[in-house]
Amino acid sequence: MNTLVALCAVGAEKILGNEIKHLGYKLAPADAVKVPGRVTFFGDDDALFRANLCLRTADRVFLQLAEFDADNFDLLFDGIYAVPWQNYFRKDTRVVVDKIRVYKSRLDSEHTIQSMAQKAIYKKLCDVWRMSSMPESGLESCVRVYVDNDRVFVLLDLSGEPLHKRGYRTDGGLAPLRETTAAVLLQYMLWRRKTPLYDLFCGSGTIPIEAALYAMDVAPGLGRKFAVESLPFFDKKRGDEIRRQEAAKIRTDVEFHIAGSDIDPAAVDRAKLNAEHACVMAGRALQMIGSDAKVKRPDFVQADFKELAAPFPQGLILSNPPYGERIGDEAQAEALYGDMACLNSNFENWQMGFITSNKNFQKRFGRYANLLKNIKSGNLNTCFYMYTNLGEKGNK
């Protein structure tokens, strides 16, 4: 059994944990690891690949190679040296200790920890393989070291490119929402495929595309490769089999109503192109198992949200409206939020969810959310405002 660590947006740990359990893997005890943006779980050898392929809300997946106590650099070096690194790399691999995270620990110099970890790894490899130095002519493989309360966690990156890079978005436009964050928002709203979904500020189309992939049970990683596939212990034949298993789960027979709009025609064009790429990705996965079934696309149109009316009696509006830190300035953003008050009547019986970093959103929108969730993705602190109680319509 392997210990794995998945990273996610801070605030999305419970969502990711539920997704991991749905895949059939067991979470570490709740009191074992309490670190924001990190979920530890246990899985078989298939999990090293399947978690990367299937998790919608994870940003990265790591294999935990070691866990030990260290309050000085001698213990740190010895603990990292003890890892059987020769089992994870080829003789020409370029090993990079790419990130160090320290929290409430006596070892507080990230630079020194990084240097010590790199030295311990290379000394172990050179000692085992009886080499004076590593040629480093092969592929790069990344290692991270986290030190929490003097407890050291040594992690091997299994993802490579961050998992929000699904492979279908070639043009994100200005400040696009991460695909993994869009997936988190859908889960917070408990969205199901039978509920019509509309994005009023579709931008590059991320929210409708992620919703469509979720509705059809398309594994988010079917269109890309992962770092684990280049590691010496990876079983390519088994990996191909897992891809086929996930492709067989794609449902093209489901009905859904997913759409988006934007006042900027260039944004609509980007969204359509990205949606086409996503659906082609799903179509190729189906071809892999001998199916020529057609994959349904979300709809995108150029429109001003103020001129829109609800296309169905009930549904969900889920949007990432522009805000000052992303596009324009704060005053423009707040004026936009004031205009958005028309949605309370134009989409009267719809649930709504909006993510923004602007603290005055609710006041300008003229309606207070009944659920709030702080989410930190990257360096930006945002809040997700959820309007799920259809009986509450105005100011509180």
TORZAKE-483060 format. One record per atom (N, C-alpha, C): x, y, z; residue in one letter. Coordinates in steps of 0.02 Angstrom, whole numbers, plus 32768, in hexadecimal, padded with zeros to 4 digits. Example, Ala and Ser with C-alpha at 12.3 -4.5 7.8 and 13.67 -1.06 7.14 Angstrom:
<recs>
82947EE48186a
82677F1F8186a
82947F5B8186a
82827F908162s
82AC7FCB8165s
82858002818As
</recs>
This chain:
<recs>
802A7FC48000m
800080008000m
802C803E8000m
801A806F7FD7n
804080AD7FD1n
801F80E67FF6n
804881138011t
802E8151802Dt
803681877FF9t
7FFF81A87FE9l
800081DD7FB7l
7FE8821E7FD5l
7FFE82557FB8v
7FEA82977FCFv
7FD182BE7F93v
7F9482D87F99a
7F7783017F64a
7F7183487F7Ca
7F8583777F51l
7F7F83BE7F60l
7F4083DA7F40l
7F24840D7F60c
7EE8842D7F45c
7EE684767F5Cc
7EB6849C7F44a
7EAC84E07F5Ba
7E9D84DE7FA6a
7EB8850E7FCBv
7EAA85128012v
7E608520801Bv
7E3E84F68040g
7DF684FB8048g
7DD184C48025g
7DF4849F7FFAa
7DD3846A7FD2a
7DE684247FEBa
7E04841F8026e
7E1C83DF803Ee
7DE483AB8045e
7DAB83C08060k
7D748390806Ak
7D5883788027k
7D5383A67FF7i
7D3C83937FB4i
7D6B835F7F95i
7DAC836C7F99l
7DDD833D7F7Dl
7DDB82FB7FA2l
7DD482FE7FE5g
7DD182C1800Cg
7D9682957FF7g
7D5D82B37FEBn
7D23828D7FD5n
7D2F826E7F90n
7D5182937F66e
7D6082797F23e
7D8F823D7F27e
7DC082427F52i
7DF0820B7F5Ci
7DCC81CC7F76i
7D9F81D67FA5k
7D79819D7FC0k
7D4C817F7F8Ak
7D3181A97F5Eh
7D0681917F28h
7D2E81657EF8h
7D6F81727EF2l
7D9A81487EC7l
7DAA81057EE8l
7D9981007F28g
7DA480C17F4Bg
7DE280BF7F77g
7E0080F97F84y
7E3C80FC7FADy
7E2D81167FF3y
7E5581038023k
7E4A81138069k
7E728151807Dk
7E51817F809El
7E7281BB80B6l
7E9A81AB80F5l
7ED181D080FFa
7EF681CA813Da
7ECA81E48176a
7ED681CC81B4p
7EAE81E481ECp
7EAD823181F0p
7E74824C8201a
7E6C82958200a
7E9E82B9822Ca
7EB3829A8262d
7EE182BB8290d
7F2A82AE827Ed
7F3782878249a
7F7C82778236a
7F9D82B18211a
7F7982CD81E3v
7F95830481BBv
7F60833B81B5v
7F6E837381D4k
7F4083AC81CFk
7F6683E781B0k
7F6B83E5816Fv
7F908419814Bv
7F6384358116v
7F5984778115p
7F2D849580E1p
7F468485809Bp
7F188473806Fg
7F298466802Ag
7F4A8423801Dg
7F4683F5804Dr
7F6783B48046r
7F3A837C8061r
7F328346803Bv
7F0C830C8050v
7F3782CE8047v
7F3F82A8807Dt
7F67826B807Bt
7F38822F8078t
7F4A81FF804Ef
7F2081C38047f
7F4A81868036f
7F2A814C8037f
7F4D810D802Af
7F2F80EC7FEDf
7F5A80D17FC2g
7F4280B17F86g
7F71807B7F6Dg
7F5780507F42d
7F80801B7F24d
7FAD80397EEDd
7FD0800E7ECAd
7FFD80277E96d
7FD7804B7E5Ed
7F9980347E50d
7F7180567E1Dd
7F63809F7E2Fd
7F5F80AD7E70a
7F4D80F07E87a
7F8081247E71a
7FBF81107E67l
7FF281407E53l
7FE2815F7E10l
7FC181387DE5f
7FAC81517DA3f
7F6481687DA3f
7F38813F7DC0r
7EF0814E7DBDr
7EDF818F7DE0r
7F00819E7E17a
7EF181DD7E3Ba
7F0082197E0Fa
7F3682177DEAn
7F47824D7DBBn
7F1482517D83n
7EFF82197D6Bl
7ED182157D32l
7E8B822D7D44l
7E74821F7D81c
7E2D82257D91c
7E1B825E7DC1c
7E4982757DEAl
7E3682A77E1Bl
7E2B82EB7DFAl
7DF083087E03r
7DDF83487DE3r
7DF683847E0Cr
7DFB837C7E4Et
7E0883B57E79t
7E4F83B77E95t
7E7883867E84a
7EBE83857E9Ca
7EEA83AD7E6Da
7F1A83D27E8Ad
7F4A83F77E62d
7F8883CE7E52d
7F9B83A17E7Fr
7FD483747E74r
7FCA83367E9Er
7FEC83007E8Bv
7FED82C37EB3v
803682AE7EBDv
8046829C7EFBf
808A82877F0Cf
808982427F2Cf
80BF821E7F23l
80CB81E07F48l
80F781F27F83l
80E081E27FC0q
810881F17FFBq
813C81BA8004q
817B81CD8001l
81B2819D8005l
81CC8193804Bl
81C281C68076a
81DB81C080BAa
81B781F180E7a
81B581E08127e
819A820C815Be
81C281FF819Ae
81E1823281B6f
820B822881F1f
8212826A8216f
822882658255d
823482A0827Ed
827B82B98273d
828282FB826Fa
82C583198268a
82C383608282a
82EA836C82B7d
82F083B182D0d
833683CD82C6d
835F83A8829Fn
83A283C1828Dn
83B483A58248n
83E883C2822Bf
83F983B181E6f
8418836B81DEf
843783518213d
8452830D820Fd
841A82DA8208d
83E682E38230l
83AC82B6822Bl
838982BE81E8l
838582FB81CFl
83668307818El
838D82E38157l
83CE82EA8157f
83F882C98124f
83F0827D8128f
83F582628165d
83F28219816Dd
83AE81FE8157d
837882228167g
8335820B8155g
832B820A810Ag
8344823D80E8i
833C8240809Fi
836B820E807Di
83A782068097y
83D681D6807By
83BB818F8080y
8394818180B4a
837A813D80C0a
83478127808Ba
832A81568067v
82F881458034v
831A811D7FFCv
82FD80E77FE4p
831C80C07FADp
831180E37F6Ap
8333811A7F60w
832981457F25w
8335811F7EE4w
836080EC7EE6q
837080C77EA9q
833280A37E8Dq
82FE809B7EB5n
82C1807B7E9En
829380AA7E76n
82A280EA7E79y
8274811B7E5Cy
829181417E20y
82D2813B7E14f
82F081607DDEf
831C81347DB3f
8328814C7D77r
835A812C7D4Br
839D814E7D57r
83D1812F7D3Ek
841481487D4Dk
8423818C7D2Fk
83FC81A07CFCd
840A81E27CDEd
83D482157CF0d
83A882057D20t
837382337D33t
839082727D53t
837382AA7D41r
838482EA7D61r
835382F57D9Ar
836A82E97DD7v
833F82EF7E12v
834183377E2Bv
830683547E35v
830283997E4Bv
82D7839D7E8Av
82F283B87EBFv
82CA83C77EFBv
82AC840B7EEEv
826E840C7ED5d
8253844A7EB9d
823184777EECd
8218845A7F24k
81F784857F56k
8202846A7F9Ck
820884997FCAi
820D848A8011i
81D784B28035i
81B384928061r
818184B5808Ar
819184A780D3r
819584DC80FCv
81A584D58142v
816E84F6816Cv
815884D281A0y
812484ED81CCy
813384DA8214y
813E850D823Dk
814985048285k
817D84CE8294k
81B884D68277s
81ED84A48280s
823084C68290s
825B84A282B2r
829D84BD82C3r
82C884C68284r
82BE84998255l
82E184A18214l
82B884D481ECl
82CE851281EBd
82A5854681CDd
82C485678190d
82FE854E817As
831E856A813Fs
830D85408102s
82DF855780D9e
82CA8530809Fe
83048524806Fe
832F85568067h
8367854F8039h
839785188050h
83A585168091t
83D384E480ACt
83B4849E80A9t
8374849980B8i
8351845980B3i
8353843F806Bi
8347846C803Cq
834884587FF5q
838D843F7FE2q
83C184637FF5s
8405844F7FE5s
8417840C8006s
840384038044m
841383C58068m
83EE838A804Am
83AF83948037a
8388835E8018a
83A683497FD6a
83B9837A7FADq
83D7836B7F6Cq
841883447F75q
843F83597FA5k
847F83377FB2k
847482EF7FC9k
844382E47FF5a
843782A1800Fa
841F82727FD9a
83F3828B7FACi
83DA82627F75i
8412824D7F47i
843C827D7F33y
8470826E7F03y
84A782427F22y
84B5824C7F62k
84E782217F82k
84CE81D87F84k
848E81CF7F94k
8472818C7F97k
8475816A7F52k
8461818E7F1Fl
846281727EDBl
84A981627EC5l
84D7818E7ED2c
851D81827EBEc
853B81487EE5c
852A81427F25d
8543810B7F4Dd
852880C87F34d
84E780C57F25v
84C880867F10v
84E180727ECAv
84E580A37E9Ew
84F880947E58w
8543809A7E4Dw
856880A97E81r
85B180AE7E7Er
85C780DF7E46r
85AA811A7E4Bm
85BA814F7E1Bm
85D7818B7E41m
860381AE7E22s
861F81EA7E42s
85F282267E3Bs
85C782257E08s
8597825B7DFEs
855E82427DD2s
852682657DD5m
84EC82527DACm
84F082747D68m
84E582507D31p
84EA826E7CEFp
84B482A27CE1p
8479829A7CFEe
844182CA7CF7e
843082D87CAEe
843482A77C84s
842582B27C3Ds
83DE829C7C2As
83BB827E7C5Bg
837882657C4Dg
834182967C61g
8306827B7C6Cl
82CD82A47C7El
82D282BE7CC6l
82B282F67CD2e
82B283137D15e
827C82F37D40e
828C82E77D7Es
825B82CD7DAEs
825F82F87DEDs
8225830B7E08c
8223833C7E3Ec
8211831D7E81c
823283367EB4v
822783207EF9v
8217835D7F23v
81EA83557F53r
81DB838B7F82r
81E683727FC9r
81F983A17FF4v
82028392803Bv
81D983C28063v
81AB83A7808By
818283CF80B9y
819883C08100y
81A083F48128v
81B383EC816Ev
817D840E8198v
815683E681BBd
811F83FF81E4d
812983EA822Cd
8132841B8259n
813C840C82A0n
817383D882AAn
81AB83E28288d
81E683B7828Bd
81DB8371826Ed
81A58368824Br
819783298228r
81A4833381DEr
81CE830981C1v
81E38311817Bv
81BC82E1814Ev
81A382FC8117f
818182D480E5f
81A682DC80A3f
81BC82A48086v
81E182A48047v
81B3828A8011v
81A782B37FDDl
817482A57FABl
819182A47F64l
817B82737F3Dl
818F826E7EF7l
815482837ECBl
816082B37E9Fd
812B82CD7E74d
811782997E40d
80D682887E3Fl
80BC82597E0El
8096827B7DD6l
808B82BD7DDCs
806182E07DACs
808783017D73s
80BF83217D83g
80E283487D50g
80C1838C7D4Bg
80A4839C7D12e
807E83DA7D0Ce
804483D97D3Ee
803284137D5Bp
7FFA84147D8Ap
7FBB83F67D6Bp
7F9383D67D93l
7F5A83B17D79l
7F2283DE7D5El
7F24841F7D6Dh
7EF1844A7D4Fh
7EFE84537D04h
7F3A84417CEEk
7F4984447CA6k
7F3184037C86k
7EF184027C76r
7ED183C57C5Br
7EEB83B57C15r
7EFE83E97BF0g
7F1483DE7BACg
7EE583F97B77g
7EAA84107B8Cy
7E7984287B5Ay
7E7A84737B53y
7E9584987B83r
7E9284E17B7Fr
7ED284FC7B60r
7ECD85137B23t
7F07852F7B01t
7F0C857A7B0At
7ED4859B7B1Bd
7ED385E37B25d
7EA585F27B5Fd
7EC286097B97g
7E9A86187BD2g
7E83865F7BD6g
7E9C868B7BABg
7E8A86D17BB0g
7EAA86F07BEDg
7E8B87257C07l
7EA587487C41l
7E8D87267C81l
7EBD87167CADa
7EAE86FC7CF0a
7E7986C67CF0a
7E85868E7CCEp
7E5386597CCCp
7E4C86357D0Ep
7E11861C7D1Bl
7E0585F27D56l
7E2585AE7D4Bl
7E4685947D7Er
7E6485527D77r
7E2D851D7D6Fr
7E3C84EB7D46e
7E0D84B57D3Be
7DFD84907D7Ce
7E2F84867DA6t
7E2484647DE6t
7DF7848E7E14t
7DFF84D07E12t
7DD484FA7E3Bt
7D8C84F87E23t
7D8384F87DE1a
7D4084F27DC5a
7D1F84B17DDCa
7D46847B7DDDa
7D2C843B7DF4a
7D18843E7E3Ea
7D3F84627E66v
7D2F846B7EADv
7CED84907EB5v
7CE284C57E8El
7CA584EC7E93l
7C6884C17E82l
7C6D84987E4Fl
7C36846C7E3Cl
7C24843D7E76l
7C5684247E99q
7C4983F77ED0q
7C2B841C7F0Cq
7C4284597F19y
7C24847F7F50y
7BDA848D7F44y
7BC884977F05m
7B8284A57EF5m
7B5984657EEEm
7B79842B7EF9l
7B5783EA7EF3l
7B3483E47EB0l
7B5583FC7E7Bw
7B3683FC7E39w
7B3083B67E1Dw
7AF883A97DFDr
7AEC836A7DDBr
7AD883777D93r
7AE683477D68r
7ADE83527D20r
7A9783657D0Ar
7A6583517D30k
7A2083617D1Dk
7A0F83AB7D29k
7A3883CE7D4Et
7A2C84157D5Dt
7A4B84417D27t
7A24846A7D05p
7A4184987CD4p
7A7584C57CF5p
7AAC84D07CD2l
7AE384F97CECl
7AF485307CBAl
7AFE856D7CD4y
7B0E85A67CA9y
7B4585CF7CC9y
7B7785E07CA0d
7BAE860C7CB6d
7BA8864E7C91d
7B9B86847CB6l
7B8E86C67C98l
7BCE86E97C81l
7C0886D47C9Cf
7C4886F27C8Af
7C7786B97C78f
7C6A86997C3Fc
7C8A86597C30c
7CD5865E7C24c
7CEE86997C0Fg
7D35869F7C03g
7D4E866A7BD3g
7D7C86407BEAs
7D97860B7BBFs
7D6D85CB7BC2s
7D3385CE7BE5g
7D0585957BE5g
7D1185617C19g
7D3C856F7C4At
7D51853B7C79t
7D17851B7C9Ft
7CEB85437CBCi
7CB585277CE5i
7C8684FB7CBCi
7C6B85127C83p
7C4084E67C5Bp
7C6484A77C42p
7CA484AE7C2Fi
7CC984737C16i
7CD284407C4Di
7CE884577C88e
7CF084287CC0e
7CAE84087CD3e
7C78842E7CCFa
7C3684127CDEa
7C2383DC7CABa
7C3183E97C6Ca
7C2083B87C38a
7C4983787C40a
7C89837E7C4Fl
7CB383437C5Al
7C9A831B7C97l
7C87833F7CCAy
7C6C831E7D06y
7C2A82FC7CF7y
7BFF831D7CD1a
7BBE83017CC0a
7BC582C07C98a
7BF882BC7C6Fm
7C0282817C45m
7C32824F7C63m
7C49825B7CA1d
7C78822E7CC3d
7CB982267C9Bd
7CD0825D7C7Ev
7D10825C7C5Av
7D48826A7C8Cv
7D75823B7C95a
7DAE82467CC2a
7DD682827CAAa
7DE682B27CD5p
7E0582F17CC0p
7E4A82EA7CA2p
7E6D82B37CB0g
7EB282AB7C98g
7EBA82817C5Ag
7E8382717C39l
7E8782457BFEl
7EAD82647BC4l
7EB682A57BC4g
7ED782C67B8Cg
7F1F82D87B98g
7F3E82BE7BCCr
7F8382D27BDBr
7FAC82997BFAr
7FEC82A77C02k
801A82777C22k
802C82907C68k
804A82637C8Ff
805D82747CD4f
80A5825E7CE1f
80C4827E7D12a
8109826F7D22a
811382267D35a
80E282077D55v
80E981C17D6Av
80F681937D2Fv
80DF81A67CF4e
80E7817B7CB9e
812F81767CA2e
815A81A37CB9s
81A181A17CA5s
81CD81827CDBs
81AF816E7D13l
81D781507D49l
81E381067D3Bl
821B80EB7D51p
822E80A67D3Dp
81FF80707D56p
81DA807D7D8Cf
81AE80497DA7f
8169804A7D87f
815B807A7D5Bf
8119807F7D3Df
810C80477D0Cf
80D180287D12d
80BD7FF27CE6d
8091800F7CAEd
80AF801A7C74k
808A803A7C3Dk
804D80127C27k
80547FD17C26k
801D7FA77C11k
7FE17FB07C40k
7FF07FB27C81r
7FBB7FBC7CB2r
7F9E80037CACr
7FC980347C9Fg
7FB280787C96g
7F81807E7C5Cg
7F92805E7C24d
7F65805E7BEAd
7F22803D7BFAd
7F2680097C22e
7EE87FE57C36e
7EBC80137C61e
7EDB80387C8Ei
7EB480667CB8i
7E95809D7C8Ei
7EB980B67C5Cr
7E9D80E87C2Fr
7E6080CC7C0Br
7E64808F7BF5r
7E2B80717BD2r
7DF080677C02r
7E0080557C3Fq
7DCA804D7C71q
7DA5808E7C7Bq
7DCA80C57C80e
7DAB81067C8Ce
7D86811E7C4De
7DA2810F7C13a
7D8081217BD4a
7D3D80FE7BCEa
7D3A80C07BE7a
7CFB80997BE3a
7CC580B67C10a
7CD880E07C40k
7CA780FE7C6Dk
7C86813D7C50k
7CA181567C19i
7C8581937BFBi
7C3D81877BE4i
7C1181B47BF8r
7BCA81AE7BE6r
7BB781E47BB4r
7BA981CF7B78t
7B9481FE7B44t
7B4881FF7B3Ct
7B2681D57B63d
7ADE81D07B5Dd
7AB981FF7B8Dd
7ADE82247BB6v
7ABD824E7BE8v
7AA782907BC9v
7A7082AB7BE2e
7A5782EC7BCDe
7A6D83207C00e
7A8683587BE7f
7A9583907C14f
7A8D83D17BEFf
7A8484067C16h
7A7D844A7BFAh
7AB284757C1Ch
7AEA847C7BFAi
7B2384A27C13i
7B3584D77BE0i
7B3885157BF6a
7B45854B7BC7a
7B6B85847BEAa
7B8785B07BC2g
7BAA85EA7BDCg
7BA686237BABg
7BB0865E7BC4s
7BB0869A7B99s
7BE386CC7BB3s
7BF486FB7B89d
7C2287307B9Cd
7C13876B7B6Ed
7C1D87A77B88i
7C1187E27B5Fi
7C4887EB7B2Ci
7C8287CC7B37d
7CBB87D17B0Bd
7CB987987AD7d
7CB087A77A97p
7CAC87727A65p
7CED87497A60p
7D2687687A6Fa
7D6687437A6Da
7D67870D7AA4a
7D49871D7ADDa
7D4686EC7B13a
7D1A86B27AFFa
7CE286C07ADEv
7CB5868B7AC7v
7CD8865D7A95v
7CFF867B7A69d
7D2586537A38d
7D5886267A5Cd
7D7986417A8Fr
7DA886187AB6r
7D8485DE7AD8r
7D4B85ED7AF5a
7D2585B97B18a
7D1085827AE8a
7CF985947AAEk
7CE385627A7Ck
7D1E85377A67k
7D5885577A5Cl
7D9385317A47l
7DAA85017A7Dl
7DAC85197ABCn
7DC184EE7AF2n
7D9084B47AFDn
7D4F84C27AF5a
7D1D848D7AFCa
7D2584597AC5a
7D3584707A89e
7D4084427A52e
7D7C84147A62e
7DB284327A7Ch
7DEC840A7A8Eh
7DDC83D77AC4h
7DB483EB7AF6a
7DA283BE7B2Ba
7D7883837B11a
7D4A83927AE4c
7D1F835E7ACAc
7D4583307A9Ac
7D74834C7A75v
7D9F83227A4Bv
7DC882F37A76v
7DE1830C7AAFm
7E0682E27ADFm
7DDB82A77AF5m
7D9C82B57B07a
7D6F82807B1Da
7D6182507AE3a
7D59826C7AA7g
7D4B82427A6Cg
7D8482127A5Dg
7DC2822A7A65r
7DFC81FF7A59r
7E0081C77A8Dr
7DED81D77ACBa
7DEB81A47AFFa
7DB9816E7AEDa
7D7F81827AD2l
7D4D81527ABDl
7D6581277A83l
7D8981467A54q
7DA581217A1Bq
7DD680EB7A33q
7DF780F97A6Bm
7E2780C97A87m
7E0680887A99m
7DC4808B7AAAi
7DA0804E7ABCi
7D7080397A84i
7D7A80567A48g
7D5480427A0Eg
7D0F80617A08g
7D0380987A2As
7CC280B97A27s
7CC780F879FBs
7C93810479D3d
7C90814079AAd
7C56816D79C2d
7C4381667A02a
7C0D818E7A1Ea
7C1F81D87A1Da
7BED82027A14k
7BF8824A7A10k
7BF782697A56k
7C2382997A5Fv
7C2982BB7A9Fv
7C0582FE7A9Bv
7BD8830B7AC9k
7BB183497AC9k
7BDA83847AE1k
7BD383BE7ABFr
7BF783FA7AD2r
7BCA84297AFBr
7BE8844E7B2Ap
7BC284847B49p
7BB784BC7B16p
7B8584E67B20d
7B75851C7AF2d
7B92855E7B0Bd
7BAC85867ADDf
7BC685C87AEEf
7BAB85FC7ABEf
7B9686367ADAv
7B7C866C7AB0v
7B9786AF7AC9v
7B9986E07A9Dq
7BAD87237AB0q
7B6F87477AC9q
7B7187607B07a
7B3787827B24a
7B4B87AA7B61a
7B2587DF7B6Dd
7B2A88077BAAd
7AFD87E77BDEd
7B1687D87C19f
7AEE87B47C4Bf
7AAF87DA7C5Ef
7AB1881D7C58k
7A7688457C6Bk
7A3B88397C3Dk
7A48881E7C02e
7A1388137BD1e
79FA87CB7BD1e
7A1487A27BFDl
7A02875C7BFEl
79C7874D7C2Cl
79A1871B7C1Aa
796B87027C44a
797686B77C4Ea
795B869D7C84a
796486577C94a
7947862A7C5Ea
796F85FE7C40p
795785D27C0Bp
792E85977C25p
7932858B7C67f
790C85557C87f
78F1856F7CC9f
78BC85507CE3p
789E85677D22p
78D085687D5Cp
78FB85357D5Eq
792D85317D93q
7970851B7D76q
79A5852B7D98g
79E885187D82g
7A1C85357DAFg
7A5985377D97l
7A9285507DBEl
7ABA85817D94l
7AC485BD7DAEi
7AF585EC7D92i
7B3585E37DB9i
7B6B85D57D97l
7BAC85CD7DB7l
7BDE85F57D8Fl
7BFB86287DAEs
7C2586577D88s
7C6086717DB0s
7C9286857D8Bn
7CCE86A67DA5n
7CD086EC7D89n
7CA7871A7DA5p
7CA2875E7D88p
7CE487847D8Fp
7CF187B27D61p
7D2F87D97D65p
7D3387FF7DA7p
7D7088037DC2y
7D79882D7DFEy
7DBC88507DF9y
7DC388847E22g
7DFB88B37E1Ag
7E4088957E16g
7E4E88607E3Ce
7E9088427E3Be
7E9E881B7DFCe
7E68880A7DD8r
7E7087E27D9Br
7E6C880E7D5Cr
7E3488327D57i
7E2788597D1Bi
7E0A889D7D2Fi
7E2388D37D11g
7E0989157D20g
7E1D892B7D66g
7DF589587D85d
7E04896E7DC8d
7DC9895F7DF6d
7DD3896C7E36e
7DA189597E68e
7D5F897E7E5Ee
7D6389BE7E4Ba
7D2689E57E41a
7CFC89C87E08a
7D1D89B47DD2q
7CFA89967D9Aq
7CD989547DAEq
7CFE892E7DD6a
7CE488ED7DEDa
7CA688F87E18a
7CA889277E45e
7C7089327E72e
7C33894E7E4Ce
7C3F89767E19a
7C07898D7DEFa
7BE789537DCBa
7C1189247DB5l
7BF788E87D94l
7BCC88BF7DC4l
7BE388B87E02y
7BBD88917E33y
7B7988B17E40y
7B7688F47E3Fg
7B3689167E46g
7B0789067E0Dg
7B2289047DD0d
7AFA88F27D96d
7AE088AB7D9Ad
7B0888807DBBm
7AF5883A7DC0m
7AB7882F7DEBm
7AA188627E0Fa
7A65885B7E39a
7A2888477E10a
7A2988567DCFc
79F188447DA4c
79E787F97D9Fc
7A1B87D37DAFl
7A16878A7DACl
79E3876F7DDEl
79DA87937E15n
79AC877C7E49n
796487797E30n
795487A07DFEs
7912879D7DE0s
791287787D9Ds
794787827D76n
794A87617D34n
795487157D3An
797486FF7D70f
797E86B77D7Cf
796186A77DC2f
792286B77DCBe
790386B87E0De
790886767E33e
78FE863F7E14n
78FD85FF7E37n
793D85D67E2Cn
797285F87E1Cw
79B285D67E0Fw
79E085DC7E4Cw
7A0585A77E59q
7A3C85AC7E89q
7A7685D07E67q
7AA185EF7E8Fm
7ADA86147E72m
7B18860A7E9Cm
7B51860D7E7Ag
7B92860A7E9Cg
7BC386377E78g
7BE486637E9Ef
7C1486927E82f
7C5586917EABf
7C8D86907E88i
7CCE86927EAAi
7CF186D47E9Ai
7D0986F57ECDt
7D2A87367EC4t
7D5687457F00t
7D8587727EF7s
7DAF87887F30s
7D9687CA7F4Ds
7D6387E77F2En
7D4988287F44n
7D1C881F7F81n
7D2F883F7FB9k
7D0A88367FF7k
7CC7885A7FF7k
7CBB88867FC8n
7C7C88AA7FC5n
7C49888A7F96n
7C57884E7F80f
7C2B882F7F4Df
7BE2882B7F64f
7BD788117FA0q
7B9288077FB6q
7B6C88497FBCq
7B8E887B7FD6k
7B6E88BC7FDFk
7B5A88D97F9Bk
7B8688D47F6Ar
7B7788F07F28r
7B4388C67F03r
7B4588857F0Df
7B1688587EECf
7ACF88607F08f
7ACB88797F46g
7A8A88857F64g
7A6B88487F83g
7A9388167F90r
7A7987D87FACr
7AB187B37FCFr
7AA3879A800Ay
7AD787798030y
7AD2872D8028y
7B0A870E801Da
7B0D86C68012a
7AFB86A08051a
7ADD86668049n
7ACE863D8084n
7B07860C8093n
7B3786078065l
7B7385DE8072l
7BB086028055l
7BE68603807Cl
7C2586218066l
7C5D85EF806El
7C8E85F28041k
7CC885C68048k
7D0685EB802Fk
7D3885F2805An
7D7786118046n
7DA185DE8020n
7DBB85F27FE7i
7DE385C67FBEi
7E2285EC7FA9i
7E5C85CD7FB3k
7E9A85EB7F9Dk
7EB985BE7F69k
7EBB85D67F2Bs
7EDA85B17EF5s
7F1385DB7EDAs
7F5085C07EDDg
7F8A85E97ECBg
7F95861C7F03g
7FA1865A7EF0n
7FAE868F7F21n
7F7286BB7F2Fn
7F3886AA7F11l
7EFE86D57F16l
7ECB86BA7F48l
7EB986E47F79n
7E8586D27FA8n
7E4186E57F8Cn
7E1586B57F86t
7DD286C37F6Bt
7D9D86A77F9At
7D6086BC7F8Fc
7D2786A37FB4c
7CF3868B7F83c
7CD686527F92f
7CA186367F68f
7C5E86437F8Af
7C34866A7F6Ay
7BF2867D7F85y
7BBD864F7F66y
7B99862B7F91m
7B6985FA7F79m
7B22860F7F8Dm
7AF886147F5By
7AB186267F66y
7A8885E87F55y
7A7D85C07F88t
7A5C85807F7Dt
7A15857D7F99t
7A0285AE7FC1n
79BF85AF7FDEn
799285DA7FB2n
796985BA7F8Al
794085DE7F5Al
790B86097F7Bl
78FF85FF7FBBg
78CB86267FDCg
78E386687FF7g
792786727FF5e
794286B08010e
795986DC7FD7e
793787137FCDk
7945873C7F92k
795C87817FA2k
797587A27FBAg
798787E77FC6g
79B787EC7FFFg
79BB8828801An
79EB8835804Fn
79D588128090n
7A06880180B8k
79F887E580FAk
7A0A881B812Ek
</recs>
